[in-house]
Amino acid sequence: MSGDRKDSFSRGEEFLQLFSRGAEFTKELLVENERLRTNLAGLEQEQTDASKTPEEWDKYREELQSRLQDLEEECESVRMRLQQVEEENQQFAARYLEVEEENNNLANLYVASYQLHSTLDLDEVLKVIVEIVINLVGAETFAVYLLDGDSGELDVAVSEGAEPSEFPSCSKPGGIMAKSLGAAEPICGDPTQPSNLEDPIVCIPLIVQDRPIGLIGIFALLQQKDGFSALDHELFSVMGGHASTALFAARLYSQSERKLNTIQGFIDLLTK
């Protein structure tokens, strides 16, 4: 019995080996069959292409050229649209910078206005006006005229770029300063003209209740300032109003302080 079992086991192993070889052979046949199918399909395609007539080839070529032209036109359209978007982005960026600059100027104007009305000292008010004219307007040579209570004339109270005695009188007949005071509104000349101390390029009258109390005359601009924007013109009007009230309040306070000190001194003299 033991011999029979050994023979059966041996025959089983031979059968398994035979089955394994058969499976490998079958797999090889499937791979070879797939390769032959691929080659056959390629040969059939080549045969089909070779069987095309010249007319069919011309039609095929025209279809490819038409498709290529459509793709080129589509590519050009996309390129033009991209260029348009880039130009719009540049415009938006430029406009953003303009708005940011305007906001910055308005913020500076607010700060300057606050500083004008934060003191009743006349010298401090004049100092703030000078800083505004230099930093916000961009003036290099200018003068601030104030009304002299004794003579009734407008005299230079503070100046930049030249000595006070070098600036012209506001009452010069036919001058731009006299016109600005008469019209009670700012007048701007041509900033591109050569500067001189005869007539200012900008006049900002300082008016309180229809009474002139002073004037700001700008005779030359800084080198980097080549003209006036709409914001500059708005600045002239706003600054004229704020500077006028600040100067008027400071002078009134100064006069009242002097009178109060005089009265107090007189009372002290009587009581001693």
Buried (B, 14 or more C-beta within 10 A) or exposed (E): EEEEEEEEEEEEEEEEEEEEEEEEEEEEEEEEEEEEEEEEEEEEEEEEEEEEEEEEEEEEEEEEEEEEEEEEEEEEEEEEEEEEEEEEEEEEEEEEEEEEEBEEBBEBBEEBBEBBBEBBEBEBBBBBBBEBBBEBBBBBBBBBBBBEEEEEEBBBBBBBBBEEEEBBBBEEEEBBBBEBBEEEBBBBBEBEEEBEBEBBBBBBBBBBEEEBBBBBBBBBBEEEBEEBEEBBEBBBEBBBBBBBBBBBBBBEBBEEEEEEEEEEEEEEEEEE
